[in-house]
Amino acid sequence: TSFVRAELELDPVLSARDPLARRGEEFGPDGWGGVVRERYYGSEFADRAQSVMASWVVPEVSEIDPAGHDDLTVAFWVGIDGASEQQVLQAGVAATVEGGWFSNDVSYWAWTEWYTGQYKDPAVRVTNFPVRPGDHVFFVVCAAEPDFGLASMLNYTRGIATTVGMPARPGITSQGGCVEWVVEGISADLPYFYPVLFNGCSGTTATSVFDAEPHGSPTNITGDSGKLLTRAYIG
């Protein structure tokens, strides 16, 4: 495995959305599907979460209407704090299906973000960490020190790894009140994607390790008519 110094650039696609806007609402294709685990006193996740991690195979993403559509974007990520705080520290893979008549061009990239309701800092792409459908990737997001975030990523298939540091803005600290393993709809419609299996879903506090069970809560993205667009479950 080669460890590279991360090369970063502004992510115009993910930076255009508010990642907190639809986190708790199960309607509309631009929502969250996956599993959220919140701090539960009396369990092994009773203190501030310091990290969250998982591995998965990057799924193939495709258009929903070959006769023409706008750009469609979906993201697959792990994160800390997104469901219960006005901030989220996250990293993962995103894909955009290019709009147009019978266009099937799809771009995939790795990204990371420490978004807060106060500062609204943009997401960044890791331009020298290639990802393609079928790649087996591993992501870990951590904030061992509450004022410094770290996202580490490994592409097992391509043998490349990197780490991105994210110092907190003034007055911001990671609360560690929840962790997530999420598929996020970014655009007005959700593109098709092959099933995603998050493996090794775990997190840590200063003194313990925990996983998605027994207190993880599956959440799904639904269409405007209330029809489920995703179906999440804990295996």
One Martini backbone bead per residue (centre of mass of N, CA, C, O) as a GRO file, in nm:
protein
  235
    1THR     BB    1   0.095   0.036   0.023
    2SER     BB    2   0.032   0.374  -0.054
    3PHE     BB    3   0.131   0.680   0.090
    4VAL     BB    4  -0.031   0.992   0.056
    5ARG     BB    5  -0.054   1.320  -0.005
    6ALA     BB    6  -0.309   1.514   0.016
    7GLU     BB    7  -0.517   1.639  -0.245
    8LEU     BB    8  -0.700   1.947  -0.256
    9GLU     BB    9  -1.047   2.049  -0.326
   10LEU     BB   10  -1.315   2.192  -0.401
   11ASP     BB   11  -1.660   2.089  -0.358
   12PRO     BB   12  -1.925   2.187  -0.552
   13VAL     BB   13  -2.146   1.976  -0.492
   14LEU     BB   14  -2.144   1.938  -0.173
   15SER     BB   15  -2.133   2.255  -0.108
   16ALA     BB   16  -2.442   2.312  -0.214
   17ARG     BB   17  -2.526   2.174   0.046
   18ASP     BB   18  -2.714   2.087   0.336
   19PRO     BB   19  -2.627   1.827   0.550
   20LEU     BB   20  -2.871   1.899   0.776
   21ALA     BB   21  -3.161   1.943   0.651
   22ARG     BB   22  -3.245   1.601   0.607
   23ARG     BB   23  -3.160   1.403   0.843
   24GLY     BB   24  -3.471   1.365   1.001
   25GLU     BB   25  -3.619   1.328   0.713
   26GLU     BB   26  -3.850   1.087   0.556
   27PHE     BB   27  -3.825   1.276   0.280
   28GLY     BB   28  -3.717   1.266  -0.002
   29PRO     BB   29  -3.423   1.215  -0.201
   30ASP     BB   30  -3.263   1.431   0.003
   31GLY     BB   31  -3.142   1.209   0.214
   32TRP     BB   32  -3.122   0.957   0.465
   33GLY     BB   33  -2.951   0.638   0.462
   34GLY     BB   34  -2.924   0.396   0.736
   35VAL     BB   35  -2.719   0.432   1.033
   36VAL     BB   36  -2.790   0.535   1.372
   37ARG     BB   37  -2.587   0.614   1.663
   38GLU     BB   38  -2.655   0.694   1.988
   39ARG     BB   39  -2.604   0.789   2.281
   40TYR     BB   40  -2.594   0.541   2.562
   41TYR     BB   41  -2.661   0.513   2.870
   42GLY     BB   42  -2.510   0.206   2.987
   43SER     BB   43  -2.319   0.173   2.758
   44GLU     BB   44  -2.039   0.165   2.549
   45PHE     BB   45  -2.196   0.445   2.450
   46ALA     BB   46  -2.149   0.704   2.691
   47ASP     BB   47  -1.938   0.859   2.546
   48ARG     BB   48  -1.752   1.023   2.345
   49ALA     BB   49  -1.707   1.008   2.025
   50GLN     BB   50  -1.393   0.948   1.837
   51SER     BB   51  -1.503   0.723   1.627
   52VAL     BB   52  -1.554   0.602   1.280
   53MET     BB   53  -1.622   0.294   1.085
   54ALA     BB   54  -1.570   0.146   0.746
   55SER     BB   55  -1.646  -0.087   0.488
   56TRP     BB   56  -1.667  -0.090   0.116
   57VAL     BB   57  -1.823  -0.123  -0.193
   58VAL     BB   58  -1.828   0.045  -0.469
   59PRO     BB   59  -2.093   0.136  -0.639
   60GLU     BB   60  -2.293   0.132  -0.897
   61VAL     BB   61  -2.401   0.414  -1.089
   62SER     BB   62  -2.724   0.534  -1.221
   63GLU     BB   63  -2.972   0.615  -1.402
   64ILE     BB   64  -3.341   0.666  -1.409
   65ASP     BB   65  -3.345   0.831  -1.704
   66PRO     BB   66  -3.250   0.798  -2.037
   67ALA     BB   67  -3.428   1.065  -2.147
   68GLY     BB   68  -3.350   1.257  -1.916
   69HIS     BB   69  -3.159   1.472  -1.684
   70ASP     BB   70  -3.024   1.564  -1.421
   71ASP     BB   71  -2.801   1.570  -1.206
   72LEU     BB   72  -2.684   1.286  -1.007
   73THR     BB   73  -2.638   1.245  -0.645
   74VAL     BB   74  -2.431   1.032  -0.433
   75ALA     BB   75  -2.350   0.921  -0.092
   76PHE     BB   76  -2.084   0.748   0.101
   77TRP     BB   77  -2.068   0.740   0.468
   78VAL     BB   78  -1.895   0.858   0.758
   79GLY     BB   79  -1.993   0.985   1.099
   80ILE     BB   80  -2.005   1.273   1.324
   81ASP     BB   81  -2.299   1.440   1.464
   82GLY     BB   82  -2.535   1.476   1.243
   83ALA     BB   83  -2.811   1.398   1.412
   84SER     BB   84  -2.756   1.589   1.704
   85GLU     BB   85  -2.605   1.827   1.558
   86GLN     BB   86  -2.466   2.141   1.422
   87GLN     BB   87  -2.287   1.897   1.295
   88VAL     BB   88  -2.031   1.736   1.067
   89LEU     BB   89  -1.807   1.457   1.054
   90GLN     BB   90  -1.685   1.350   0.727
   91ALA     BB   91  -1.651   1.054   0.500
   92GLY     BB   92  -1.616   0.954   0.139
   93VAL     BB   93  -1.826   0.867  -0.135
   94ALA     BB   94  -1.900   0.995  -0.463
   95ALA     BB   95  -2.168   1.036  -0.721
   96THR     BB   96  -2.215   1.138  -1.072
   97VAL     BB   97  -2.477   1.173  -1.299
   98GLU     BB   98  -2.493   1.282  -1.603
   99GLY     BB   99  -2.677   1.484  -1.775
  100GLY     BB  100  -2.893   1.382  -2.039
  101TRP     BB  101  -2.922   1.232  -2.334
  102PHE     BB  102  -2.809   0.927  -2.287
  103SER     BB  103  -2.639   0.963  -2.032
  104ASN     BB  104  -2.353   0.769  -1.854
  105ASP     BB  105  -2.181   0.957  -1.699
  106VAL     BB  106  -1.952   0.879  -1.425
  107SER     BB  107  -1.847   1.016  -1.116
  108TYR     BB  108  -1.578   0.958  -0.877
  109TRP     BB  109  -1.519   1.041  -0.519
  110ALA     BB  110  -1.336   1.173  -0.261
  111TRP     BB  111  -1.433   1.298   0.076
  112THR     BB  112  -1.455   1.585   0.306
  113GLU     BB  113  -1.600   1.710   0.632
  114TRP     BB  114  -1.663   2.013   0.846
  115TYR     BB  115  -1.977   2.087   0.935
  116THR     BB  116  -2.140   2.398   1.028
  117GLY     BB  117  -2.389   2.618   1.111
  118GLN     BB  118  -2.190   2.859   1.153
  119TYR     BB  119  -1.973   2.827   0.893
  120LYS     BB  120  -2.012   2.647   0.633
  121ASP     BB  121  -1.805   2.460   0.532
  122PRO     BB  122  -1.661   2.307   0.283
  123ALA     BB  123  -1.605   2.064   0.081
  124VAL     BB  124  -1.356   1.808  -0.005
  125ARG     BB  125  -1.137   1.684  -0.235
  126VAL     BB  126  -0.950   1.384  -0.318
  127THR     BB  127  -0.763   1.377  -0.607
  128ASN     BB  128  -0.539   1.129  -0.518
  129PHE     BB  129  -0.807   0.931  -0.460
  130PRO     BB  130  -0.904   0.670  -0.619
  131VAL     BB  131  -1.239   0.577  -0.748
  132ARG     BB  132  -1.434   0.276  -0.816
  133PRO     BB  133  -1.620   0.046  -0.911
  134GLY     BB  134  -1.536  -0.226  -0.683
  135ASP     BB  135  -1.400  -0.087  -0.467
  136HIS     BB  136  -1.223  -0.138  -0.166
  137VAL     BB  137  -1.309   0.050   0.120
  138PHE     BB  138  -1.172   0.265   0.389
  139PHE     BB  139  -1.317   0.448   0.672
  140VAL     BB  140  -1.203   0.708   0.904
  141VAL     BB  141  -1.340   0.902   1.173
  142CYS     BB  142  -1.180   1.152   1.388
  143ALA     BB  143  -1.174   1.296   1.752
  144ALA     BB  144  -0.971   1.275   1.998
  145GLU     BB  145  -0.961   1.573   1.959
  146PRO     BB  146  -1.222   1.800   1.961
  147ASP     BB  147  -1.034   2.021   1.768
  148PHE     BB  148  -0.964   1.754   1.576
  149GLY     BB  149  -0.985   1.627   1.257
  150LEU     BB  150  -0.991   1.289   1.100
  151ALA     BB  151  -0.929   1.140   0.772
  152SER     BB  152  -0.917   0.801   0.672
  153MET     BB  153  -0.802   0.626   0.367
  154LEU     BB  154  -0.864   0.306   0.189
  155ASN     BB  155  -0.758   0.129  -0.107
  156TYR     BB  156  -0.732  -0.196  -0.155
  157THR     BB  157  -0.738  -0.233  -0.465
  158ARG     BB  158  -0.505   0.011  -0.521
  159GLY     BB  159  -0.301   0.070  -0.285
  160ILE     BB  160  -0.423   0.337  -0.121
  161ALA     BB  161  -0.339   0.612   0.109
  162THR     BB  162  -0.491   0.863   0.337
  163THR     BB  163  -0.487   1.192   0.508
  164VAL     BB  164  -0.715   1.429   0.676
  165GLY     BB  165  -0.698   1.739   0.823
  166MET     BB  166  -0.934   1.916   1.072
  167PRO     BB  167  -0.951   2.196   1.205
  168ALA     BB  168  -1.113   2.374   1.418
  169ARG     BB  169  -1.307   2.615   1.474
  170PRO     BB  170  -1.389   2.861   1.655
  171GLY     BB  171  -1.585   2.707   1.911
  172ILE     BB  172  -1.530   2.414   1.801
  173THR     BB  173  -1.656   2.083   1.886
  174SER     BB  174  -1.667   1.760   1.931
  175GLN     BB  175  -1.939   1.573   2.069
  176GLY     BB  176  -2.011   1.262   2.017
  177GLY     BB  177  -2.340   1.177   2.008
  178CYS     BB  178  -2.289   1.041   1.718
  179VAL     BB  179  -2.323   0.793   1.455
  180GLU     BB  180  -2.261   0.709   1.095
  181TRP     BB  181  -2.412   0.513   0.817
  182VAL     BB  182  -2.437   0.653   0.483
  183VAL     BB  183  -2.689   0.741   0.248
  184GLU     BB  184  -2.687   1.029   0.027
  185GLY     BB  185  -2.900   1.254  -0.104
  186ILE     BB  186  -2.829   1.539  -0.320
  187SER     BB  187  -3.051   1.544  -0.519
  188ALA     BB  188  -3.374   1.558  -0.647
  189ASP     BB  189  -3.267   1.278  -0.731
  190LEU     BB  190  -3.220   0.927  -0.716
  191PRO     BB  191  -3.002   0.717  -0.802
  192TYR     BB  192  -2.891   0.436  -0.900
  193PHE     BB  193  -2.780   0.155  -0.685
  194TYR     BB  194  -2.604  -0.067  -0.556
  195PRO     BB  195  -2.568  -0.243  -0.303
  196VAL     BB  196  -2.469  -0.156   0.038
  197LEU     BB  197  -2.200  -0.282   0.252
  198PHE     BB  198  -2.134  -0.220   0.576
  199ASN     BB  199  -1.834  -0.294   0.729
  200GLY     BB  200  -1.728  -0.268   1.042
  201CYS     BB  201  -1.930  -0.116   1.233
  202SER     BB  202  -1.756   0.129   1.420
  203GLY     BB  203  -1.658   0.263   1.745
  204THR     BB  204  -1.518   0.516   1.972
  205THR     BB  205  -1.391   0.578   2.277
  206ALA     BB  206  -1.170   0.623   2.531
  207THR     BB  207  -1.272   0.306   2.653
  208SER     BB  208  -1.432   0.200   2.386
  209VAL     BB  209  -1.616  -0.036   2.183
  210PHE     BB  210  -1.852  -0.008   1.907
  211ASP     BB  211  -2.160  -0.070   1.738
  212ALA     BB  212  -2.467  -0.080   1.580
  213GLU     BB  213  -2.516  -0.263   1.815
  214PRO     BB  214  -2.837  -0.236   1.971
  215HIS     BB  215  -2.889   0.104   1.903
  216GLY     BB  216  -2.941   0.114   1.615
  217SER     BB  217  -3.092   0.329   1.349
  218PRO     BB  218  -3.275   0.296   1.091
  219THR     BB  219  -3.280   0.475   0.771
  220ASN     BB  220  -3.476   0.637   0.508
  221ILE     BB  221  -3.544   0.700   0.176
  222THR     BB  222  -3.804   0.898   0.034
  223GLY     BB  223  -4.048   0.982  -0.152
  224ASP     BB  224  -4.300   1.206  -0.208
  225SER     BB  225  -4.515   0.953  -0.180
  226GLY     BB  226  -4.360   0.750   0.043
  227LYS     BB  227  -4.168   0.583  -0.105
  228LEU     BB  228  -3.924   0.369  -0.092
  229LEU     BB  229  -3.570   0.409  -0.188
  230THR     BB  230  -3.475   0.267   0.073
  231ARG     BB  231  -3.317  -0.023   0.261
  232ALA     BB  232  -3.238  -0.049   0.592
  233TYR     BB  233  -3.005  -0.269   0.775
  234ILE     BB  234  -2.908  -0.492   1.030
  235GLY     BB  235  -2.708  -0.790   1.012
   0.00000   0.00000   0.00000
